[in-house]
Amino acid sequence: MKAKSTTISFVIILFICLCTSCDPYDRCEYEVDNRSDSTLTVIYTAFNAPDYFERKKIGPNMKAIFFGYFISGDFANKRDFLSWADSLGIFIDTLPRIEIKKDYLNRNSWDYYIKESKSFYGNSEETYTLIVSNSDLK
């Protein structure tokens, strides 16, 4: 009987150690909800890779995620809004490119949604959405 009690105690302690040693993670996504009549182009470099840039075209009346990443531990709580971006530009898809007039570098220009996980680990999904309408174009 004592061996069974010791085994149960060991399993409980092991479970607690496993649960408390895992860092929670956050999934962050950035998207543009293009409600304008123009195609937009998002251009960015991320995570200190200035020689590598990404480009995403978002057609009129389309919504698209242009960047996403996972982050864990205490760094997730200390993250700044655009800490991942070395550079970011949102342009009307014309030649020459014309930058939109909406201040997309300002956190207040974005809608923010967070979905907290019901799991023990406390994971979350965060979405930043920039809504662009015809009035936001130059």
C-alpha positions in Angstrom: 0.0 0.0 0.0 2.9 2.4 0.8 4.5 1.7 -2.6 1.2 2.7 -4.3 1.0 5.9 -2.3 4.6 6.8 -3.1 4.0 6.1 -6.8 0.9 8.4 -6.8 2.9 11.1 -5.0 5.7 10.8 -7.5 3.3 11.1 -10.5 1.7 14.2 -9.0 5.0 15.9 -8.3 6.3 15.0 -11.8 3.1 16.4 -13.4 3.4 19.7 -11.4 7.0 20.0 -12.4 6.2 19.4 -16.1 3.3 21.9 -16.1 5.2 24.7 -14.3 8.4 24.3 -16.3 6.8 25.0 -19.7 6.8 28.6 -20.9 3.6 29.8 -22.4 3.7 31.0 -25.9 1.9 33.7 -27.9 1.0 33.6 -31.5 1.0 37.1 -33.1 -0.4 37.9 -36.5 -0.5 41.1 -38.4 -3.1 41.6 -41.1 -4.5 44.3 -43.4 -8.2 44.6 -44.1 -8.2 46.4 -47.4 -11.6 48.1 -47.8 -10.3 50.4 -50.5 -10.7 50.2 -54.3 -6.9 49.9 -54.7 -4.5 47.0 -54.4 -2.0 47.5 -51.5 1.5 46.3 -51.2 3.0 45.6 -47.8 6.9 45.5 -47.8 8.9 44.7 -44.6 12.1 43.2 -43.2 11.9 41.4 -39.9 14.1 40.2 -37.1 17.4 41.9 -38.1 17.5 40.5 -41.6 17.9 43.7 -43.6 19.0 41.9 -46.8 15.8 39.8 -46.9 12.5 41.6 -47.4 9.0 40.3 -47.9 6.3 41.7 -50.1 2.6 40.9 -49.9 -0.1 42.2 -52.3 -3.6 42.7 -50.9 -6.3 43.2 -53.4 -9.3 45.6 -53.1 -11.9 44.4 -50.5 -9.6 41.6 -49.3 -8.2 40.8 -45.8 -4.8 39.1 -45.5 -2.3 38.2 -42.9 1.1 39.5 -44.0 3.2 38.5 -41.0 3.0 36.1 -38.0 5.3 34.5 -35.5 5.4 32.6 -32.2 7.1 33.9 -29.1 7.5 32.3 -25.6 8.5 33.1 -22.1 8.9 36.5 -20.4 9.9 38.1 -23.7 6.2 37.8 -24.9 5.2 40.1 -22.0 7.9 42.7 -22.8 7.3 42.8 -26.6 6.6 46.1 -28.3 3.9 46.4 -30.9 6.3 46.3 -33.9 9.4 45.0 -32.3 9.7 42.3 -35.0 9.9 44.9 -37.9 13.2 46.4 -39.0 11.3 48.2 -41.6 7.6 48.3 -42.7 5.9 50.2 -45.6 2.4 50.0 -46.9 1.9 51.4 -50.4 -0.8 51.8 -53.1 0.3 49.4 -55.8 1.2 52.0 -58.5 4.4 53.1 -60.1 5.9 54.9 -58.5 4.7 53.4 -55.2 2.7 55.9 -53.1 2.6 55.3 -49.3 -0.8 55.3 -47.7 -1.5 58.3 -45.5 -2.8 56.3 -42.5 -0.2 56.2 -39.8 0.3 52.5 -39.7 3.3 52.8 -37.4 1.1 54.1 -34.6 -0.4 51.4 -32.4 -3.7 53.3 -32.1 -4.3 52.9 -35.9 -4.6 49.1 -35.5 -7.5 47.0 -34.0 -6.2 44.5 -31.5 -7.8 41.2 -30.7 -6.5 38.6 -28.2 -7.9 35.1 -27.7 -6.7 33.6 -24.4 -6.3 29.9 -24.3 -8.2 28.0 -21.7 -5.2 25.6 -21.3 -3.1 25.5 -18.1 -0.1 27.0 -19.9 -1.8 30.3 -20.7 -1.1 30.5 -24.4 -2.7 33.3 -26.4 -3.4 34.3 -30.0 -3.0 38.0 -30.8 -4.1 39.6 -34.0 -3.4 43.2 -35.1 -5.6 44.4 -37.9 -5.1 47.6 -39.9 -8.3 48.7 -41.7 -7.5 50.7 -44.8 -10.3 52.5 -46.6 -10.3 54.9 -49.6 -10.0 57.9 -47.2 -6.6 56.5 -46.0 -5.1 56.7 -49.4 -3.2 59.8 -50.8 
